[in-house]
Amino acid sequence: MARNAPSIDAYGDGGFRLDGARHDGSVLIVADEPRSWSVTSLAELTPESLEPVLAAGRVEVEFVLLGVGARNAMPPRPVREALQQAGIGLEFMDTPAAARLYNVLTAEGRRLAAALIAV
């Protein structure tokens, strides 16, 4: 299956550059479609904020690559449990590392969603 995943060209200054276009604020990429994401800190992360990922399900999404902000920290338990119940894996790290890893994993053809909190 051909992928049309956006590349993350840059991050920082409160947003991202995806395929050359600036996106202010956090971004959620599901099924290779980037969208604005209202989460601005790990404290705001809820299962509801990841509803597009949960709705896509295990067939579309092997795992979520979660960029938690400037420093790595454990996502809230309800989020971890909701993803586990949906059969969707979770990899979390600071947003700069997640942004770099996203490009590598999409190039490998991995079925992932990216939830990246802007730094």
Sequence and secondary structure as in RCSB ss.txt:
>XXXX:A:sequence
MARNAPSIDAYGDGGFRLDGARHDGSVLIVADEPRSWSVTSLAELTPESLEPVLAAGRVEVEFVLLGVGARNAMP
PRPVREALQQAGIGLEFMDTPAAARLYNVLTAEGRRLAAALIAV
>XXXX:A:secstr
       EEEEETTEEEETTEEEESEEEEETTEEEEE   SGGG  TGGGHHHHHHHHHH SEEEEE SSS    
 HHHHHHHHHHT EEEEE HHHHHHHHHHHHHTT  EEEEE   
